[in-house]
Amino acid sequence: MHVAHMASNINTSSPFDLPVEDKNTHFRQLKPSYGTASRLTMYEKSIKSLPQPPALWQAFQKACDNDASNKQLGDIIKDDPVLSASILRIANAPGLGVRITITDVGRAIAHLGTSMVRTIVSRHSFSGAFASSGKVYNVTKLWKHGMAVSAFAEIIAEEVPNCDPGLANTLGLFHDIGKMSLNLFTQYQQPATLDIEEGHLVFEHKRFSCTHIDLGVLLAKHWELPEAIVQGITYHHHPAYDESKNIPESIRAEVFAVYLADMMAIYLGFDTGETGIALPHPSFAPLLPNTTLRALLDNARVQQEVKRIEQVEF
């Protein structure tokens, strides 16, 4: 779908100085939109028919949250030969700087980093539920977007006061899982046009009478993800249109880190399609006291992650 592009006049005195260029869709605003009760009830019944996450995925997530060693994480994965082979293949990709071929899963995890491996494990675990050739959103692009947001959010968390990098990382991976759910309901899709005056949440609502936020919350609850992640999914677009005080304090910093990471991922080409950039509400400026979006784009660790993610082929 062709979307009109526009440039933005950036206030360089603000920490939100992302240089929006023609290659990006810049929403003049991102209007909130909420699912209709009757349609969400119907969608919830369908989502509840999806299988629960496999035991390996649950064990791996728990081990990551408990700061397990790379060897311990490798021991969880090694009994799944397909997943092990996928991780080893990606770890030995030519662009990832391996001098000696990696043949041990634990070493592969150490080389790739927990954030990237978490995405690979999640994609492998849910490949049966979400086909990669989705008619609404391309699932392969969604996983790569999640990988980028997860990695960037962990880095940004170090610049946001009272932000938990681990929680930001996890929320970054799962913030857009509702977009995968939209692929399951194409029979209910209505014609709609993306309008930069309104943004993609209104666009999704016109098509499905709900947004990916609504379905993401339903899916997260079905998968029994932690309440912090459910809340994070609920609020992950709020920084575009609401004051910071209206996000629960317990997850405010992590939601903000993920929002910035989401913007950066889209800006750097790890988008999900039919999405754009809306700069945060000015009330969030105190949460980024010592740096700016432009500086974060130039951060050496961010640039390193960009190069690594670009090499990943699912």
Backbone bond lengths (Angstrom), bond angles and torsions (degrees), N, CA, C in turn:
res aa  C-N    CA-C-N  psi(-1)  N-CA   C-N-CA  omega(-1)  CA-C   N-CA-C  phi
1 M - - - 1.459 - - 1.518 108.79 -
2 H 1.334 116.29 130.60 1.457 119.35 178.98 1.517 109.36 -80.86
3 V 1.324 115.89 134.05 1.460 121.72 179.48 1.514 108.88 -124.41
4 A 1.318 116.88 131.36 1.455 120.33 178.16 1.515 110.07 -63.57
5 H 1.310 116.76 140.31 1.461 121.89 179.48 1.519 109.77 -109.52
6 M 1.299 115.30 154.16 1.457 119.46 176.19 1.521 109.27 -146.25
7 A 1.313 116.62 152.01 1.460 121.42 175.87 1.516 109.04 -86.08
8 S 1.329 116.37 162.37 1.465 120.75 -179.43 1.517 109.27 -125.49
9 N 1.318 115.89 138.99 1.460 120.53 173.17 1.514 108.54 -84.85
10 I 1.315 117.29 107.73 1.445 121.88 -174.88 1.528 110.22 -87.04
11 N 1.306 116.06 132.80 1.461 122.10 172.74 1.522 108.24 -79.99
12 T 1.309 116.67 104.44 1.462 120.03 -172.69 1.526 113.12 -71.98
13 S 1.341 118.34 -9.59 1.459 120.27 175.55 1.527 111.37 -82.46
14 S 1.308 117.00 -8.89 1.459 122.64 179.67 1.521 109.11 -92.56
15 P 1.346 117.43 149.82 1.469 118.15 174.32 1.524 112.09 -68.54
16 F 1.325 116.59 -14.66 1.467 120.45 -178.93 1.525 109.55 -94.05
17 D 1.334 114.88 66.59 1.460 121.83 -173.34 1.516 112.36 -102.93
18 L 1.335 116.47 31.08 1.462 119.75 -179.00 1.523 109.65 -61.39
19 P 1.324 118.29 124.03 1.464 121.04 -178.68 1.534 111.09 -78.24
20 V 1.312 116.09 93.86 1.463 119.96 -178.28 1.522 108.56 -74.44
21 E 1.325 115.64 121.85 1.456 121.33 -176.29 1.523 110.48 -113.11
22 D 1.305 116.25 179.09 1.461 120.61 -177.19 1.523 113.21 -61.56
23 K 1.324 116.83 -23.52 1.460 118.94 -177.79 1.527 111.84 -73.29
24 N 1.321 117.72 -11.87 1.458 121.94 -178.45 1.519 110.93 -111.66
25 T 1.318 116.06 145.42 1.445 120.86 170.21 1.519 107.71 -83.46
26 H 1.314 116.16 122.29 1.462 119.72 179.30 1.523 108.60 -108.53
27 F 1.333 116.56 113.41 1.452 120.48 177.51 1.527 108.95 -76.46
28 R 1.330 116.76 129.84 1.464 119.26 174.98 1.526 109.70 -60.47
29 Q 1.317 115.10 -31.90 1.459 121.02 173.78 1.527 107.40 -157.82
30 L 1.304 116.19 162.71 1.456 120.86 175.10 1.528 106.76 -120.28
31 K 1.315 115.42 101.67 1.454 119.89 -177.30 1.524 110.29 -78.82
32 P 1.334 117.67 137.35 1.469 119.37 175.52 1.519 110.87 -72.67
33 S 1.316 115.55 156.74 1.460 120.94 178.01 1.518 107.52 -154.12
34 Y 1.319 116.49 141.05 1.465 120.38 -172.99 1.522 110.78 -126.48
35 G 1.330 115.09 142.30 1.456 121.02 -175.33 1.522 113.41 -65.50
36 T 1.326 115.58 147.22 1.459 120.45 175.83 1.525 109.53 -75.94
37 A 1.325 116.78 141.83 1.467 121.86 -172.55 1.515 112.33 -58.93
38 S 1.334 117.90 -44.47 1.469 120.33 -176.82 1.517 111.92 -64.43
39 R 1.348 116.16 -41.23 1.471 119.45 -179.56 1.531 110.44 -69.30
40 L 1.333 117.72 -39.65 1.460 120.46 179.87 1.524 111.41 -66.17
41 T 1.319 117.57 -35.05 1.467 120.63 176.73 1.523 110.07 -61.86
42 M 1.320 116.20 -41.84 1.458 120.69 178.42 1.527 111.10 -66.14
43 Y 1.331 116.26 -44.45 1.463 119.71 179.92 1.532 110.80 -64.59
44 E 1.325 116.74 -38.76 1.463 120.27 -178.95 1.520 111.36 -60.42
45 K 1.320 117.52 -39.45 1.463 121.00 178.87 1.523 110.64 -62.20
46 S 1.331 116.22 -40.01 1.468 119.60 179.62 1.522 111.37 -69.69
47 I 1.327 117.07 -40.75 1.464 120.63 -179.88 1.525 110.84 -64.35
48 K 1.327 116.90 -35.83 1.460 119.91 179.34 1.527 112.72 -66.35
49 S 1.329 116.31 -14.97 1.470 119.31 177.29 1.526 111.89 -84.22
50 L 1.344 117.31 -10.05 1.463 120.07 178.01 1.521 109.93 -71.22
51 P 1.323 117.33 148.31 1.473 119.17 178.83 1.517 112.18 -66.61
52 Q 1.323 115.69 152.01 1.457 120.95 174.50 1.534 109.19 -70.99
53 P 1.315 118.05 156.69 1.473 120.22 177.64 1.525 110.43 -56.94
54 P 1.331 117.26 143.07 1.469 120.08 179.45 1.523 111.92 -65.41
55 A 1.305 115.54 159.86 1.463 121.25 -177.08 1.526 111.46 -59.91
56 L 1.331 117.19 -37.46 1.474 119.82 -179.63 1.524 110.01 -61.46
57 W 1.322 117.56 -44.03 1.467 120.89 -179.79 1.523 110.76 -61.69
58 Q 1.335 115.80 -45.00 1.465 119.74 -179.74 1.525 111.26 -62.88
59 A 1.334 115.82 -41.67 1.461 119.92 179.82 1.527 111.01 -65.76
60 F 1.324 116.27 -39.75 1.462 120.06 -178.67 1.527 110.92 -67.57
61 Q 1.344 117.44 -43.47 1.463 120.64 179.01 1.531 110.74 -61.32
62 K 1.338 115.59 -44.18 1.460 120.01 -179.70 1.526 110.74 -63.41
63 A 1.326 116.22 -41.77 1.466 120.08 179.94 1.532 110.85 -64.19
64 C 1.342 117.18 -40.20 1.463 120.74 177.45 1.525 110.63 -61.66
65 D 1.329 115.84 -44.01 1.465 120.24 -179.50 1.531 111.82 -64.48
66 N 1.332 115.97 -25.72 1.468 121.11 179.93 1.524 112.56 -95.57
67 D 1.352 116.12 13.01 1.469 121.56 178.09 1.526 112.86 57.10
68 A 1.318 115.85 43.46 1.466 120.17 177.97 1.527 110.55 -63.93
69 S 1.316 115.88 155.09 1.462 120.67 179.40 1.530 109.58 -73.12
70 N 1.328 115.88 163.90 1.460 120.04 177.96 1.518 111.34 -60.90
71 K 1.343 116.68 -36.47 1.465 120.15 178.01 1.528 110.43 -64.40
72 Q 1.341 116.93 -42.51 1.459 119.87 179.40 1.528 110.97 -64.01
73 L 1.324 116.49 -40.29 1.456 120.15 177.52 1.531 110.31 -65.42
74 G 1.323 116.01 -40.39 1.460 119.85 178.05 1.518 112.22 -63.61
75 D 1.324 117.28 -35.60 1.466 120.96 179.18 1.526 111.09 -65.06
76 I 1.340 116.90 -31.28 1.460 120.16 177.57 1.527 110.68 -69.82
77 I 1.315 116.38 -38.98 1.457 122.06 -173.37 1.527 113.08 -82.15
78 K 1.318 117.85 -31.48 1.468 120.81 -166.73 1.528 114.20 -62.11
79 D 1.328 117.69 -20.62 1.461 119.65 179.39 1.527 112.80 -79.20
80 D 1.323 117.20 -6.66 1.464 121.87 174.90 1.524 107.43 -106.45
81 P 1.325 118.16 99.32 1.469 120.38 -173.59 1.524 113.82 -63.90
82 V 1.334 117.81 -34.41 1.464 120.09 -179.07 1.522 110.26 -68.17
83 L 1.334 116.45 -45.72 1.461 120.78 178.78 1.525 110.45 -65.19
84 S 1.328 117.40 -42.56 1.461 120.80 179.31 1.518 111.10 -59.77
85 A 1.330 115.92 -43.53 1.466 120.40 179.81 1.526 110.95 -64.27
86 S 1.335 116.83 -38.59 1.459 120.59 179.69 1.522 110.95 -64.39
87 I 1.322 117.08 -44.02 1.461 121.18 -179.99 1.528 110.77 -65.13
88 L 1.322 117.09 -42.51 1.464 120.24 178.71 1.526 111.31 -65.20
89 R 1.330 116.80 -39.65 1.467 120.24 179.09 1.526 110.92 -62.34
90 I 1.325 116.88 -45.78 1.463 120.60 -179.11 1.529 110.43 -67.38
91 A 1.337 117.23 -40.46 1.462 120.78 -179.29 1.524 111.94 -62.41
92 N 1.327 116.73 -31.27 1.464 121.16 -178.53 1.524 113.42 -94.95
93 A 1.336 116.92 12.10 1.466 120.11 178.10 1.526 110.02 -57.78
94 P 1.331 118.01 140.60 1.468 121.30 -175.17 1.521 114.17 -54.64
95 G 1.325 117.84 -34.58 1.451 120.53 -175.31 1.514 115.31 -82.11
96 L 1.325 117.65 -0.12 1.465 120.53 -176.48 1.526 113.64 -99.99
97 G 1.318 116.66 10.13 1.460 120.82 168.29 1.510 116.43 74.58
98 V 1.325 118.16 28.27 1.463 120.05 178.72 1.528 109.22 -83.13
99 R 1.319 116.46 125.49 1.470 120.37 178.88 1.523 111.74 -91.69
100 I 1.323 115.48 -36.67 1.468 121.08 177.82 1.525 107.46 -120.06
101 T 1.306 116.13 130.04 1.454 120.84 -175.89 1.524 111.47 -52.82
102 I 1.346 115.65 130.76 1.464 121.66 178.51 1.522 109.03 -87.77
103 T 1.323 116.71 124.60 1.462 121.23 -179.31 1.522 112.48 -118.32
104 D 1.328 116.82 -3.71 1.458 121.82 -178.56 1.532 109.22 -109.04
105 V 1.339 117.92 130.85 1.461 121.60 -176.36 1.526 111.39 -63.51
106 G 1.339 117.33 -38.88 1.452 120.18 178.14 1.518 111.99 -60.29
107 R 1.334 116.70 -42.54 1.465 120.70 177.33 1.526 110.70 -66.70
108 A 1.329 116.42 -35.94 1.465 120.21 178.14 1.524 110.59 -63.10
109 I 1.333 116.78 -40.54 1.463 120.96 178.34 1.522 110.39 -64.70
110 A 1.319 116.34 -41.28 1.467 120.24 178.18 1.523 110.88 -62.12
111 H 1.327 116.05 -38.09 1.466 120.99 -178.83 1.527 111.57 -71.68
112 L 1.329 116.74 -42.64 1.465 121.03 -176.24 1.519 112.88 -80.87
113 G 1.320 116.74 -31.71 1.454 120.82 -175.17 1.519 111.01 93.68
114 T 1.320 115.71 145.98 1.460 120.82 -175.88 1.521 112.33 -59.88
115 S 1.329 117.49 -39.09 1.462 121.14 -177.66 1.519 111.53 -58.84
116 M 1.332 116.59 -47.90 1.457 120.40 -178.87 1.526 110.81 -67.20
117 V 1.323 117.05 -41.88 1.467 120.51 -178.60 1.531 110.53 -66.40
118 R 1.315 116.42 -35.12 1.466 120.44 177.93 1.530 110.23 -58.50
119 T 1.317 116.71 -40.53 1.461 121.06 178.06 1.518 110.72 -66.39
120 I 1.323 116.81 -43.99 1.465 120.87 -179.58 1.525 110.84 -61.82
121 V 1.330 116.57 -43.12 1.468 120.85 179.41 1.524 110.37 -65.39
122 S 1.322 117.48 -41.95 1.465 120.97 -179.53 1.524 110.57 -65.05
123 R 1.312 116.71 -44.80 1.469 119.60 179.92 1.521 110.25 -61.65
124 H 1.322 116.95 -43.69 1.470 121.01 179.00 1.525 110.79 -61.99
125 S 1.326 116.46 -40.90 1.462 120.82 -175.29 1.519 112.70 -68.93
126 F 1.344 117.25 -31.24 1.462 120.28 -175.23 1.524 113.09 -110.39
127 S 1.327 116.57 14.08 1.465 119.51 -177.73 1.520 112.28 -62.28
128 G 1.318 117.05 -28.60 1.464 119.57 179.26 1.511 113.10 -74.44
129 A 1.332 116.82 -31.29 1.464 120.80 -177.51 1.522 112.34 -81.43
130 F 1.335 116.98 -30.37 1.455 120.28 -175.39 1.527 109.70 -127.70
131 A 1.325 116.41 104.04 1.456 120.73 178.94 1.521 109.99 -66.11
132 S 1.338 117.10 143.62 1.463 121.09 -176.08 1.522 112.67 -69.22
133 S 1.328 118.09 -20.17 1.461 121.39 -178.05 1.519 110.87 -96.63
134 G 1.333 117.15 48.35 1.453 121.01 -179.10 1.524 112.27 -59.73
135 K 1.332 116.25 143.79 1.460 121.10 -177.31 1.518 112.55 -80.70
136 V 1.319 117.83 -18.58 1.461 121.53 179.49 1.524 109.99 -101.60
137 Y 1.325 116.42 -55.74 1.457 122.10 177.39 1.520 109.15 -127.80
138 N 1.324 115.92 138.03 1.455 121.09 176.87 1.529 108.60 -73.92
139 V 1.331 117.01 118.26 1.461 120.89 -172.87 1.527 111.79 -68.12
140 T 1.315 117.81 -33.95 1.465 119.87 177.19 1.532 110.24 -62.18
141 K 1.346 116.68 -42.40 1.461 120.30 176.84 1.527 110.71 -64.98
142 L 1.343 116.62 -36.02 1.457 119.88 178.64 1.524 111.74 -63.30
143 W 1.339 117.06 -43.72 1.464 119.60 179.54 1.532 110.30 -65.37
144 K 1.322 116.97 -39.21 1.469 118.88 -179.90 1.531 109.89 -69.00
145 H 1.312 116.67 -37.57 1.471 120.17 175.31 1.527 109.94 -62.01
146 G 1.327 116.32 -44.68 1.456 120.19 178.50 1.515 111.91 -61.95
147 M 1.330 116.49 -38.77 1.461 121.17 177.42 1.526 110.46 -61.10
148 A 1.335 116.48 -44.00 1.463 120.77 -179.33 1.523 111.10 -67.53
149 V 1.326 117.49 -47.37 1.462 120.66 -178.28 1.528 110.18 -63.04
150 S 1.330 116.36 -40.06 1.456 120.90 178.82 1.530 111.05 -59.97
151 A 1.318 116.18 -48.26 1.467 120.69 -178.50 1.528 111.35 -66.95
152 F 1.340 117.00 -44.95 1.468 120.23 -178.79 1.527 110.83 -66.04
153 A 1.336 116.91 -40.30 1.465 119.95 -177.44 1.519 111.27 -61.97
154 E 1.323 117.34 -37.27 1.459 120.42 179.24 1.526 110.91 -65.09
155 I 1.327 115.90 -36.73 1.472 120.15 178.23 1.528 110.31 -71.71
156 I 1.315 117.17 -45.75 1.463 122.08 -179.53 1.522 111.08 -62.63
157 A 1.336 116.97 -33.44 1.462 121.17 -178.07 1.516 112.40 -55.75
158 E 1.315 116.83 -28.70 1.465 120.37 179.31 1.530 112.42 -70.12
159 E 1.328 116.91 -16.82 1.462 121.65 179.98 1.523 112.33 -100.16
160 V 1.339 117.36 -7.36 1.467 122.01 -176.83 1.526 108.51 -105.18
161 P 1.319 118.88 120.06 1.472 120.90 -178.09 1.529 112.18 -55.76
162 N 1.326 115.36 135.97 1.466 123.23 174.88 1.532 113.26 61.57
163 C 1.315 116.36 30.77 1.465 121.04 -179.79 1.526 109.78 -101.05
164 D 1.325 116.21 131.34 1.458 122.77 179.07 1.533 108.66 -86.91
165 P 1.332 118.93 110.04 1.474 120.43 -177.52 1.520 112.94 -59.55
166 G 1.348 117.77 -36.93 1.462 120.34 -179.58 1.513 112.41 -64.99
167 L 1.332 116.27 -44.15 1.461 120.23 178.68 1.523 110.68 -67.23
168 A 1.325 117.41 -40.41 1.464 120.91 177.19 1.518 110.69 -61.01
169 N 1.327 116.29 -42.01 1.461 121.59 177.93 1.529 110.94 -59.83
170 T 1.323 117.13 -48.05 1.461 121.01 -177.63 1.521 111.30 -66.94
171 L 1.325 117.06 -44.00 1.458 120.10 177.96 1.521 110.76 -62.84
172 G 1.325 116.83 -37.08 1.457 120.26 177.34 1.514 112.37 -59.01
173 L 1.319 116.53 -37.08 1.465 120.47 179.53 1.515 112.05 -69.51
174 F 1.335 116.97 -38.32 1.462 120.46 -171.82 1.525 115.09 -103.65
175 H 1.330 118.85 -0.61 1.468 119.45 -171.95 1.521 113.59 -59.33
176 D 1.330 118.15 -31.05 1.469 121.05 -175.74 1.529 113.48 -108.39
177 I 1.324 118.97 21.60 1.468 119.15 -177.79 1.523 111.73 -62.90
178 G 1.323 117.47 -22.47 1.456 119.60 177.53 1.516 113.05 -63.14
179 K 1.335 117.40 -26.24 1.461 120.07 178.07 1.527 111.00 -66.45
180 M 1.330 116.37 -31.52 1.460 119.39 175.58 1.528 110.17 -65.60
181 S 1.334 116.22 -38.61 1.458 120.50 179.91 1.519 111.85 -64.19
182 L 1.339 117.41 -34.28 1.462 119.77 -179.98 1.523 111.47 -59.08
183 N 1.331 116.52 -29.72 1.469 119.80 178.02 1.526 112.51 -64.52
184 L 1.328 116.77 -19.77 1.462 120.62 -177.90 1.523 112.81 -82.17
185 F 1.337 116.77 -10.40 1.463 119.48 -171.42 1.526 112.45 -124.16
186 T 1.326 116.37 36.86 1.463 119.60 -177.65 1.526 112.69 -66.42
187 Q 1.338 117.58 -20.96 1.463 119.08 178.81 1.516 112.54 -67.91
188 Y 1.342 116.64 -16.10 1.466 120.86 179.69 1.530 112.32 -101.53
189 Q 1.321 116.13 3.88 1.454 120.62 -174.52 1.529 112.01 -69.87
190 Q 1.335 115.94 136.16 1.458 123.11 177.27 1.527 109.74 -113.29
191 P 1.331 118.22 150.38 1.471 119.87 178.18 1.526 111.05 -61.28
192 A 1.330 116.56 140.89 1.460 121.43 178.67 1.519 109.23 -159.10
193 T 1.309 115.97 159.75 1.465 122.64 179.01 1.523 109.13 -124.31
194 L 1.324 116.11 132.56 1.460 121.08 177.83 1.523 109.65 -72.66
195 D 1.326 116.34 126.56 1.461 123.06 -176.88 1.527 108.51 -116.49
196 I 1.342 117.08 122.15 1.469 119.62 -178.81 1.522 111.92 -68.50
197 E 1.324 117.93 -12.62 1.459 120.55 175.46 1.525 111.20 -74.83
198 E 1.342 116.75 -20.37 1.463 120.93 -174.91 1.526 113.52 -117.19
199 G 1.321 116.84 -39.50 1.453 120.09 -178.97 1.515 113.14 98.47
200 H 1.328 116.04 175.63 1.455 119.84 -168.45 1.524 114.45 -81.04
201 L 1.324 119.99 -15.27 1.462 119.41 177.38 1.526 110.60 -69.07
202 V 1.321 116.92 -43.36 1.462 120.85 175.41 1.525 110.16 -63.37
203 F 1.318 116.27 -39.64 1.468 121.85 178.16 1.524 110.99 -58.96
204 E 1.328 116.93 -47.39 1.464 120.24 178.40 1.528 111.31 -62.53
205 H 1.332 116.50 -40.45 1.463 120.02 -178.66 1.525 110.99 -64.26
206 K 1.319 116.93 -38.92 1.457 120.26 177.83 1.524 110.96 -62.22
207 R 1.325 116.34 -32.33 1.468 120.41 -178.08 1.523 112.90 -82.28
208 F 1.354 116.90 -38.41 1.464 119.77 -169.62 1.534 114.88 -128.11
209 S 1.321 118.17 3.40 1.471 122.68 -175.70 1.526 111.89 61.58
210 C 1.312 116.51 22.91 1.459 123.03 175.28 1.518 107.90 -164.93
211 T 1.328 116.93 177.10 1.456 121.11 177.17 1.529 109.83 -122.59
212 H 1.328 115.37 173.02 1.465 119.39 178.42 1.527 110.96 -65.46
213 I 1.332 117.41 -21.10 1.466 119.87 175.89 1.525 109.77 -66.46
214 D 1.332 116.72 -48.75 1.466 121.46 179.01 1.529 111.10 -55.76
215 L 1.332 115.87 -48.48 1.464 119.47 -177.09 1.522 111.22 -73.14
216 G 1.330 117.44 -31.35 1.458 120.19 177.15 1.518 111.83 -63.15
217 V 1.318 116.54 -40.17 1.468 120.79 177.73 1.522 110.03 -64.74
218 L 1.331 117.30 -44.10 1.466 120.67 179.31 1.527 110.85 -61.60
219 L 1.331 116.41 -42.57 1.458 120.32 -178.19 1.530 110.77 -69.93
220 A 1.322 117.32 -40.38 1.473 120.74 179.31 1.522 110.90 -63.18
221 K 1.314 117.08 -39.01 1.463 120.12 177.67 1.527 110.71 -68.72
222 H 1.330 116.46 -38.67 1.460 120.18 178.08 1.523 110.82 -63.50
223 W 1.316 116.69 -38.47 1.468 121.44 178.98 1.524 112.15 -81.21
224 E 1.327 116.01 -3.71 1.467 121.82 179.16 1.520 111.65 59.92
225 L 1.337 115.92 42.17 1.456 120.60 174.07 1.526 108.97 -70.93
226 P 1.331 118.17 156.74 1.469 121.05 -179.53 1.528 112.01 -55.86
227 E 1.325 116.14 149.92 1.461 121.17 -178.13 1.524 111.68 -58.64
228 A 1.326 117.30 -33.66 1.470 119.75 178.84 1.526 111.29 -61.56
229 I 1.331 117.06 -35.74 1.460 120.61 178.30 1.523 110.25 -72.22
230 V 1.331 117.07 -40.61 1.468 120.73 177.01 1.533 109.80 -58.91
231 Q 1.329 116.40 -46.02 1.464 119.99 178.38 1.528 111.34 -65.47
232 G 1.319 115.70 -39.37 1.456 119.65 179.24 1.519 112.05 -61.40
233 I 1.338 116.63 -41.98 1.468 120.80 176.71 1.528 109.81 -63.36
234 T 1.329 116.30 -41.37 1.465 121.27 179.97 1.516 111.92 -56.95
235 Y 1.325 116.92 -40.84 1.460 121.62 -171.12 1.523 114.15 -105.49
236 H 1.335 119.09 6.92 1.466 117.67 -167.37 1.533 114.66 -69.09
237 H 1.329 118.87 -13.54 1.464 120.02 173.92 1.526 112.97 -105.91
238 H 1.312 117.50 -2.56 1.466 120.07 -178.68 1.532 113.98 -56.52
239 P 1.341 119.36 -36.94 1.475 117.67 -179.16 1.524 114.12 -57.28
240 A 1.333 117.87 -17.80 1.467 120.35 179.92 1.521 112.54 -76.47
241 Y 1.337 117.30 -25.65 1.461 118.03 -170.56 1.532 114.64 -140.47
242 D 1.316 118.64 2.30 1.457 119.92 -176.15 1.518 110.45 -134.19
243 E 1.323 116.22 159.05 1.458 121.10 178.00 1.520 110.77 -72.62
244 S 1.314 115.77 150.75 1.460 120.26 -176.29 1.523 112.23 -60.15
245 K 1.335 117.58 -32.83 1.462 121.09 -177.54 1.528 112.75 -63.96
246 N 1.322 117.81 -16.61 1.462 121.16 -177.73 1.525 113.33 -90.68
247 I 1.324 116.63 4.63 1.465 121.87 171.71 1.527 106.86 -103.35
248 P 1.335 118.97 133.61 1.470 120.28 -179.66 1.524 111.46 -50.50
249 E 1.309 115.77 133.82 1.464 120.58 -176.28 1.526 112.01 -58.71
250 S 1.323 117.11 -30.93 1.465 120.96 -176.51 1.525 113.26 -64.30
251 I 1.335 117.17 -23.04 1.474 119.82 -179.81 1.520 112.72 -127.94
252 R 1.335 116.77 6.15 1.477 120.33 -173.84 1.521 111.94 -58.27
253 A 1.318 117.44 -47.51 1.466 120.80 -176.92 1.522 111.30 -64.79
254 E 1.345 116.77 -41.14 1.473 120.33 -178.56 1.524 111.32 -69.32
255 V 1.337 117.02 -39.55 1.467 120.60 176.74 1.522 110.16 -61.31
256 F 1.320 116.18 -42.12 1.465 120.57 179.58 1.533 110.65 -64.18
257 A 1.331 117.17 -44.19 1.472 120.26 178.71 1.517 111.08 -60.24
258 V 1.327 116.29 -42.11 1.471 120.45 179.86 1.523 110.42 -68.19
259 Y 1.333 116.89 -37.42 1.474 118.83 178.68 1.527 110.60 -62.09
260 L 1.334 116.63 -45.36 1.462 119.74 177.75 1.528 110.71 -62.93
261 A 1.324 116.46 -41.95 1.469 120.52 179.63 1.523 110.85 -63.42
262 D 1.326 116.27 -37.74 1.467 121.33 178.18 1.526 110.08 -62.82
263 M 1.331 116.73 -47.00 1.463 120.63 177.38 1.530 111.32 -58.60
264 M 1.335 115.77 -45.28 1.459 120.01 -178.33 1.520 111.25 -65.00
265 A 1.332 116.57 -39.88 1.465 120.04 179.43 1.528 110.68 -61.97
266 I 1.328 116.52 -43.76 1.472 120.46 178.20 1.520 109.84 -63.70
267 Y 1.313 116.18 -45.08 1.465 121.27 -179.38 1.525 111.59 -60.04
268 L 1.344 116.22 -37.08 1.463 120.86 -175.64 1.538 112.73 -89.23
269 G 1.327 116.90 5.40 1.461 120.16 173.16 1.508 115.55 100.87
270 F 1.333 118.42 -0.49 1.468 121.11 178.02 1.531 108.42 -95.85
271 D 1.318 115.10 64.74 1.453 120.30 -176.24 1.520 110.05 -98.61
272 T 1.322 115.77 175.53 1.471 120.31 -179.37 1.514 111.80 -113.46
273 G 1.318 118.23 1.24 1.448 121.80 -177.58 1.519 111.32 90.67
274 E 1.329 115.97 137.57 1.468 122.21 176.71 1.533 111.92 56.43
275 T 1.314 115.93 34.86 1.461 120.83 175.77 1.527 108.02 -127.62
276 G 1.309 115.51 166.78 1.454 119.58 -179.35 1.506 111.54 -152.82
277 I 1.309 115.60 -170.42 1.463 122.52 -175.06 1.515 110.01 -112.35
278 A 1.323 115.53 131.64 1.460 122.39 170.77 1.525 106.39 -130.75
279 L 1.316 117.27 121.10 1.461 120.70 -176.63 1.527 110.90 -64.88
280 P 1.338 117.63 150.10 1.472 120.58 -176.39 1.524 113.13 -64.45
281 H 1.311 114.46 156.42 1.460 121.94 173.85 1.538 108.91 -58.81
282 P 1.331 118.14 139.29 1.475 120.44 -176.94 1.526 114.44 -55.19
283 S 1.333 117.78 -24.70 1.466 120.11 -178.06 1.517 112.71 -65.87
284 F 1.336 117.45 -12.94 1.460 120.75 179.39 1.529 112.56 -87.16
285 A 1.317 117.80 -6.97 1.467 120.57 -176.96 1.528 113.51 -54.82
286 P 1.355 120.01 -40.61 1.469 119.20 179.24 1.530 114.12 -62.68
287 L 1.329 117.28 -16.58 1.462 120.09 179.07 1.523 112.35 -81.50
288 L 1.317 116.92 -4.13 1.461 121.00 175.31 1.530 107.71 -129.23
289 P 1.355 116.79 68.89 1.472 120.83 -167.98 1.524 115.65 -75.99
290 N 1.324 117.86 -25.50 1.466 119.38 -168.47 1.517 115.04 -117.52
291 T 1.330 117.76 4.76 1.459 119.51 -179.12 1.520 108.94 -153.56
292 T 1.328 116.10 -176.47 1.458 121.85 -179.88 1.521 109.20 -135.86
293 L 1.314 115.84 167.89 1.462 119.13 177.23 1.529 111.57 -62.34
294 R 1.321 115.16 -39.46 1.472 118.60 179.21 1.526 111.03 -61.42
295 A 1.340 116.49 -42.14 1.458 120.34 178.53 1.522 111.02 -66.19
296 L 1.326 117.33 -37.70 1.459 120.24 178.40 1.524 111.43 -64.12
297 L 1.316 116.81 -36.23 1.468 119.93 176.88 1.526 111.26 -60.54
298 D 1.327 116.06 -33.94 1.463 121.42 -178.51 1.523 112.94 -89.96
299 N 1.344 116.67 -1.65 1.457 120.93 -179.94 1.526 109.55 -58.44
300 A 1.333 116.43 131.96 1.465 120.80 -175.99 1.530 112.00 -59.83
301 R 1.332 117.57 -38.44 1.461 120.31 -179.83 1.521 111.18 -68.51
302 V 1.327 116.82 -37.91 1.463 120.01 176.61 1.518 109.79 -63.23
303 Q 1.328 116.60 -45.68 1.460 120.27 179.93 1.525 111.55 -62.72
304 Q 1.326 116.46 -36.45 1.466 120.41 177.12 1.527 110.60 -64.49
305 E 1.344 116.47 -43.17 1.467 120.14 179.01 1.529 111.07 -64.10
306 V 1.318 116.86 -38.21 1.463 120.37 178.09 1.524 110.17 -57.82
307 K 1.312 116.75 -47.28 1.469 121.08 -178.65 1.526 110.37 -63.63
308 R 1.341 116.55 -40.16 1.466 120.63 -179.06 1.534 111.04 -67.12
309 I 1.319 116.40 -45.20 1.465 120.45 -177.64 1.517 111.05 -65.83
310 E 1.328 115.54 -36.40 1.479 119.25 178.72 1.523 111.70 -61.48
311 Q 1.332 117.77 -26.27 1.466 121.11 -178.20 1.521 113.04 -82.35
312 V 1.331 117.22 -14.02 1.466 120.41 -175.48 1.522 109.87 -75.44
313 E 1.309 116.26 126.73 1.470 122.95 174.67 1.524 107.73 -122.11
314 F 1.305 116.37 112.14 1.466 120.18 179.77 1.535 110.60 -75.40
